[in-house]
Amino acid sequence: MTVEQAQREVLSRVQPLGSETVGISCALYRTLAVPITCDLDYPPFDRSVMDGFAVRSADVRETPVTLRVVGQIPAGQITTQRLGAGEAMQINTGAAIPSGADAVVRVEVTEPVDDGRSVLISESVSTGKFISRRGAHAQAGDVALKAGTLITPSEIAVATTAGGAELTVYCRPKVAVLATGNELVDVDTTPVGAQIRNSNQYSLCDLIRTSQADPVSLGTVGDDRDALRAKIEEGLEDDVLCITGGISMGAFDFVPEVLEQCGVTFHVRKMSIKPGRPTIFGTTNRGTLVFALPGNPVSAFVGFEVLVRPALSALCGRSHIERPVKAILDGKLTATTNRRSYFPVSVHIDDDGAMVAKPLSWGGSGDPVGMGGADGFATRAAESPGAVEGDRVDVLLFGRW
Amino acid sequence: MTVEQAQREVLSRVQPLGSETVGISCALYRTLAVPITCDLDYPPFDRSVMDGFAVRSADVRETPVTLRVVGQIPAGQITTQRLGAGEAMQINTGAAIPSGADAVVRVEVTEPVDDGRSVLISESVSTGKFISRRGAHAQAGDVALKAGTLITPSEIAVATTAGGAELTVYCRPKVAVLATGNELVDVDTTPVGAQIRNSNQYSLCDLIRTSQADPVSLGTVGDDRDALRAKIEEGLEDDVLCITGGISMGAFDFVPEVLEQCGVTFHVRKMSIKPGRPTIFGTTNRGTLVFALPGNPVSAFVGFEVLVRPALSALCGRSHIERPVKAILDGKLTATTNRRSYFPVSVHIDDDGAMVAKPLSWGGSGDPVGMGGADGFATRAAESPGAVEGDRVDVLLFGRW
């Protein structure tokens, strides 16, 4: 099964979770479940976009000209005073245009006269100049932000302006994380004999955090059917269960059989990728999504990026899958086998603004140390020739929020 | 002053904050203040990288050959049994190689014989095949992660493997945020007369969160010297103070004079950019960084991205400034004046993996609604001609963590 086929198997089975209401201060990187509509025109009144003087454009057709300063309009105030012929009012950026005025002259082209009782204007302005009209940017009832919009600081500015003190957003998925293997010990333990530390537990939890989901760590379980079953049943209570290890061809790889005993139906059993081939995707009757990833840390990373992250985005109400971006290769990649291959790379922007991908020196899928500095995977189709410095290659960047 | 000059003025005055120790589960997107060193070799023992059979390569030089299966080695166990001539042991990925064995045969090229008491091997292997030697990926004492490293899920895998249960990282900056202006009301209030909602307060707080810093909201203060002074003195207690509004040429723009009364020395007073020219950077004797940004929402965004974000990165121990990336323009940009200009754009990756920047229809720097969907700013040097569809333009992407 190709990656694209596997992704379709996953996304065809994912519905966004329910929604909840959050204050605007807690909405960063959430996804809108309900559109935000402007409650007022914006701007809500005709206002000046410059510091200067509100005038009648007819009075400044010929310049230089001196006008009487009959008032001052600070931002936030509506003046009842009407501007008459030969008059000007000092006005600040954002302040309301007084009735009678139809343009603003920038302070830079003016000079106070007679202690500021008058102003000498050296530049004429056309009607409407430096005035932002009521409703110029949005009208009451306009949809300011559509459902499905990811909330970044840009959208926060929009939502605030539209009066969105509270936003209805999709819930964050709860993702249970379970690492399997008799060889695993926790990070604070010193491995002895044939033990290694359980790195997947921590890297997966943070990969999940970068997917706007909440990890629920189930810790580590040995290669024991009963203990495995108990943990899996616990994990199936959440929206998603991610397991690492125990899915290969080893004599102690019990995960697939125990998942089936727990009522998980498999839709992806193997993918034509390297590393990560044995990756499993399944579902339960109550709709829990189950991903069983290889125990090798790099393989688990690949499985997460190609299947789990897109699934979590869809659960959060976002439909699109991050596309690989083209980058210039700063190094070499080996030719690929009959499977699409993934190579950890660091990425930076060069002086010309081009994205440059540098292959990391890693010791294969079992080498977590080689992942240090990885920003993504360079990915090459099956049966591709080797790639050399300067080639343009596809890079799947890791999500960054 | 150019943007580059202003950035030098800022960065030459920024030192990383102190450090603190956090558990590995809380280290995502923090910056290492102290390197992480491997406490053990990795792998810590010679191990199999395949599921199959541990053998003596000499025994399988000629194939097919049948070997006696004298044991089974699950991951996590050291077997004391020594492999003799003509013998094989079943072994799983990650399990320790038994003494006497010098290669692993993949299970795919084997067949059980005599109820599994023997195994028929159809492929010969060279010495060391499918064995990952102790210390192949890292040796005890190696620096696994350097100081200054940003911790992403990739580095979490490294840190865990190296035994980094706790990491010493730079502290997160505390950034006070103060919006000024008589015209401002809060998001949950309906503006009347010449009022507008205070969008900068919320968008700046989230821009700060995306910079790995903690915003401290000081709310809104009117154009009143004494009230302004009280709020500014409160904000100067934090690592950074960000003010919006009150810095232009209006009759009520008191911020610069009050900042000076509070002992702030200015290093940047104006920048040759559009929008955002009046942006101010200053410092106090105790080292607080002060940024006074224009009140117009888009201008405040530009000031944040070009000066504040680099400063916050440096406070967090990261030295580099994000470089603009080249993107293909999907739309038009107007010619620039004598100032470098910034245009809000949305960005996506096209089918060829190229970054495409689409200018947003915005109503100028006073239009927060026009920021919706902005992923960055297309930026053009002073005196640049207009840009048209298909041109390659520089895009400053907003930070995403």
Chai-1 contact restraints between the chains, C-beta under 6 A:
chainA,res_idxA,chainB,res_idxB,connection_type,confidence,min_distance_angstrom,max_distance_angstrom,comment,restraint_id
A,I24,B,V187,contact,1.0,0.0,6.0,A-B,restraint_1
A,I24,B,Y202,contact,1.0,0.0,6.0,A-B,restraint_2
A,L28,B,D206,contact,1.0,0.0,6.0,A-B,restraint_3
A,L28,B,R209,contact,1.0,0.0,6.0,A-B,restraint_4
A,Y42,B,V369,contact,1.0,0.0,6.0,A-B,restraint_5
A,P44,B,P191,contact,1.0,0.0,6.0,A-B,restraint_6
A,F45,B,A194,contact,1.0,0.0,6.0,A-B,restraint_7
A,V49,B,G366,contact,1.0,0.0,6.0,A-B,restraint_8
A,D51,B,S248,contact,1.0,0.0,6.0,A-B,restraint_9
A,D51,B,M249,contact,1.0,0.0,6.0,A-B,restraint_10
A,D51,B,G250,contact,1.0,0.0,6.0,A-B,restraint_11
A,P74,B,N182,contact,1.0,0.0,6.0,A-B,restraint_12
A,P74,B,F252,contact,1.0,0.0,6.0,A-B,restraint_13
A,A75,B,G181,contact,1.0,0.0,6.0,A-B,restraint_14
A,A75,B,N182,contact,1.0,0.0,6.0,A-B,restraint_15
A,A75,B,E183,contact,1.0,0.0,6.0,A-B,restraint_16
A,G76,B,N182,contact,1.0,0.0,6.0,A-B,restraint_17
A,G76,B,E183,contact,1.0,0.0,6.0,A-B,restraint_18
A,G76,B,A194,contact,1.0,0.0,6.0,A-B,restraint_19
A,Q77,B,A194,contact,1.0,0.0,6.0,A-B,restraint_20
A,I78,B,G193,contact,1.0,0.0,6.0,A-B,restraint_21
A,I78,B,A194,contact,1.0,0.0,6.0,A-B,restraint_22
A,Q90,B,A251,contact,1.0,0.0,6.0,A-B,restraint_23
A,N92,B,G250,contact,1.0,0.0,6.0,A-B,restraint_24
A,T93,B,S248,contact,1.0,0.0,6.0,A-B,restraint_25
A,G94,B,E183,contact,1.0,0.0,6.0,A-B,restraint_26
A,A96,B,A194,contact,1.0,0.0,6.0,A-B,restraint_27
A,V107,B,M249,contact,1.0,0.0,6.0,A-B,restraint_28
A,A136,B,G363,contact,1.0,0.0,6.0,A-B,restraint_29
A,H137,B,G363,contact,1.0,0.0,6.0,A-B,restraint_30
A,H137,B,D367,contact,1.0,0.0,6.0,A-B,restraint_31
A,H137,B,V369,contact,1.0,0.0,6.0,A-B,restraint_32
A,A138,B,V369,contact,1.0,0.0,6.0,A-B,restraint_33
A,P153,B,S203,contact,1.0,0.0,6.0,A-B,restraint_34
A,P153,B,D206,contact,1.0,0.0,6.0,A-B,restraint_35
A,P153,B,L207,contact,1.0,0.0,6.0,A-B,restraint_36
A,S154,B,M371,contact,1.0,0.0,6.0,A-B,restraint_37
A,S154,B,A374,contact,1.0,0.0,6.0,A-B,restraint_38
A,E155,B,G372,contact,1.0,0.0,6.0,A-B,restraint_39
A,I156,B,Y202,contact,1.0,0.0,6.0,A-B,restraint_40
A,I156,B,S203,contact,1.0,0.0,6.0,A-B,restraint_41
A,I156,B,D206,contact,1.0,0.0,6.0,A-B,restraint_42
A,A157,B,S199,contact,1.0,0.0,6.0,A-B,restraint_43
A,A157,B,S203,contact,1.0,0.0,6.0,A-B,restraint_44
A,A157,B,P297,contact,1.0,0.0,6.0,A-B,restraint_45
A,A157,B,P368,contact,1.0,0.0,6.0,A-B,restraint_46
A,A157,B,M371,contact,1.0,0.0,6.0,A-B,restraint_47
A,V158,B,V369,contact,1.0,0.0,6.0,A-B,restraint_48
A,V158,B,G372,contact,1.0,0.0,6.0,A-B,restraint_49
A,T160,B,V187,contact,1.0,0.0,6.0,A-B,restraint_50
A,T160,B,R197,contact,1.0,0.0,6.0,A-B,restraint_51
A,T160,B,S199,contact,1.0,0.0,6.0,A-B,restraint_52
A,T160,B,Y202,contact,1.0,0.0,6.0,A-B,restraint_53
A,T161,B,R197,contact,1.0,0.0,6.0,A-B,restraint_54
A,T161,B,S199,contact,1.0,0.0,6.0,A-B,restraint_55
A,T161,B,P368,contact,1.0,0.0,6.0,A-B,restraint_56
A,T161,B,V369,contact,1.0,0.0,6.0,A-B,restraint_57
A,A165,B,V187,contact,1.0,0.0,6.0,A-B,restraint_58
A,A165,B,D188,contact,1.0,0.0,6.0,A-B,restraint_59
A,G181,B,A75,contact,1.0,0.0,6.0,A-B,restraint_60
A,N182,B,P74,contact,1.0,0.0,6.0,A-B,restraint_61
A,N182,B,A75,contact,1.0,0.0,6.0,A-B,restraint_62
A,N182,B,G76,contact,1.0,0.0,6.0,A-B,restraint_63
A,E183,B,A75,contact,1.0,0.0,6.0,A-B,restraint_64
A,E183,B,G76,contact,1.0,0.0,6.0,A-B,restraint_65
A,E183,B,G94,contact,1.0,0.0,6.0,A-B,restraint_66
A,V187,B,I24,contact,1.0,0.0,6.0,A-B,restraint_67
A,V187,B,T160,contact,1.0,0.0,6.0,A-B,restraint_68
A,V187,B,A165,contact,1.0,0.0,6.0,A-B,restraint_69
A,D188,B,A165,contact,1.0,0.0,6.0,A-B,restraint_70
A,P191,B,P44,contact,1.0,0.0,6.0,A-B,restraint_71
A,G193,B,I78,contact,1.0,0.0,6.0,A-B,restraint_72
A,A194,B,F45,contact,1.0,0.0,6.0,A-B,restraint_73
A,A194,B,G76,contact,1.0,0.0,6.0,A-B,restraint_74
A,A194,B,Q77,contact,1.0,0.0,6.0,A-B,restraint_75
A,A194,B,I78,contact,1.0,0.0,6.0,A-B,restraint_76
A,A194,B,A96,contact,1.0,0.0,6.0,A-B,restraint_77
A,Q195,B,G76,contact,1.0,0.0,6.0,A-B,restraint_78
A,R197,B,T160,contact,1.0,0.0,6.0,A-B,restraint_79
A,R197,B,T161,contact,1.0,0.0,6.0,A-B,restraint_80
A,S199,B,A157,contact,1.0,0.0,6.0,A-B,restraint_81
A,S199,B,T160,contact,1.0,0.0,6.0,A-B,restraint_82
A,S199,B,T161,contact,1.0,0.0,6.0,A-B,restraint_83
A,Y202,B,I24,contact,1.0,0.0,6.0,A-B,restraint_84
A,Y202,B,I156,contact,1.0,0.0,6.0,A-B,restraint_85
A,Y202,B,T160,contact,1.0,0.0,6.0,A-B,restraint_86
A,S203,B,P153,contact,1.0,0.0,6.0,A-B,restraint_87
A,S203,B,I156,contact,1.0,0.0,6.0,A-B,restraint_88
A,S203,B,A157,contact,1.0,0.0,6.0,A-B,restraint_89
A,D206,B,L28,contact,1.0,0.0,6.0,A-B,restraint_90
A,D206,B,P153,contact,1.0,0.0,6.0,A-B,restraint_91
A,D206,B,I156,contact,1.0,0.0,6.0,A-B,restraint_92
A,L207,B,P153,contact,1.0,0.0,6.0,A-B,restraint_93
A,R209,B,L28,contact,1.0,0.0,6.0,A-B,restraint_94
A,S248,B,D51,contact,1.0,0.0,6.0,A-B,restraint_95
A,S248,B,T93,contact,1.0,0.0,6.0,A-B,restraint_96
A,M249,B,D51,contact,1.0,0.0,6.0,A-B,restraint_97
A,M249,B,V107,contact,1.0,0.0,6.0,A-B,restraint_98
A,G250,B,D51,contact,1.0,0.0,6.0,A-B,restraint_99
A,G250,B,N92,contact,1.0,0.0,6.0,A-B,restraint_100
A,F252,B,P74,contact,1.0,0.0,6.0,A-B,restraint_101
A,P297,B,A157,contact,1.0,0.0,6.0,A-B,restraint_102
A,R323,B,I349,contact,1.0,0.0,6.0,A-B,restraint_103
A,P324,B,G353,contact,1.0,0.0,6.0,A-B,restraint_104
A,V325,B,I349,contact,1.0,0.0,6.0,A-B,restraint_105
A,V325,B,G353,contact,1.0,0.0,6.0,A-B,restraint_106
A,K326,B,G353,contact,1.0,0.0,6.0,A-B,restraint_107
A,I349,B,R323,contact,1.0,0.0,6.0,A-B,restraint_108
A,I349,B,V325,contact,1.0,0.0,6.0,A-B,restraint_109
A,G353,B,P324,contact,1.0,0.0,6.0,A-B,restraint_110
A,G353,B,V325,contact,1.0,0.0,6.0,A-B,restraint_111
A,G353,B,K326,contact,1.0,0.0,6.0,A-B,restraint_112
A,G353,B,D394,contact,1.0,0.0,6.0,A-B,restraint_113
A,G363,B,A136,contact,1.0,0.0,6.0,A-B,restraint_114
A,G363,B,H137,contact,1.0,0.0,6.0,A-B,restraint_115
A,G366,B,V49,contact,1.0,0.0,6.0,A-B,restraint_116
A,D367,B,H137,contact,1.0,0.0,6.0,A-B,restraint_117
A,P368,B,A157,contact,1.0,0.0,6.0,A-B,restraint_118
A,P368,B,T161,contact,1.0,0.0,6.0,A-B,restraint_119
A,V369,B,Y42,contact,1.0,0.0,6.0,A-B,restraint_120
A,V369,B,H137,contact,1.0,0.0,6.0,A-B,restraint_121
A,V369,B,A138,contact,1.0,0.0,6.0,A-B,restraint_122
A,V369,B,V158,contact,1.0,0.0,6.0,A-B,restraint_123
A,V369,B,T161,contact,1.0,0.0,6.0,A-B,restraint_124
A,M371,B,S154,contact,1.0,0.0,6.0,A-B,restraint_125
A,M371,B,A157,contact,1.0,0.0,6.0,A-B,restraint_126
A,G372,B,E155,contact,1.0,0.0,6.0,A-B,restraint_127
A,G372,B,V158,contact,1.0,0.0,6.0,A-B,restraint_128
A,A374,B,S154,contact,1.0,0.0,6.0,A-B,restraint_129
A,D394,B,G353,contact,1.0,0.0,6.0,A-B,restraint_130
A,R400,B,R400,contact,1.0,0.0,6.0,A-B,restraint_131
A,R400,B,W401,contact,1.0,0.0,6.0,A-B,restraint_132
A,W401,B,R400,contact,1.0,0.0,6.0,A-B,restraint_133
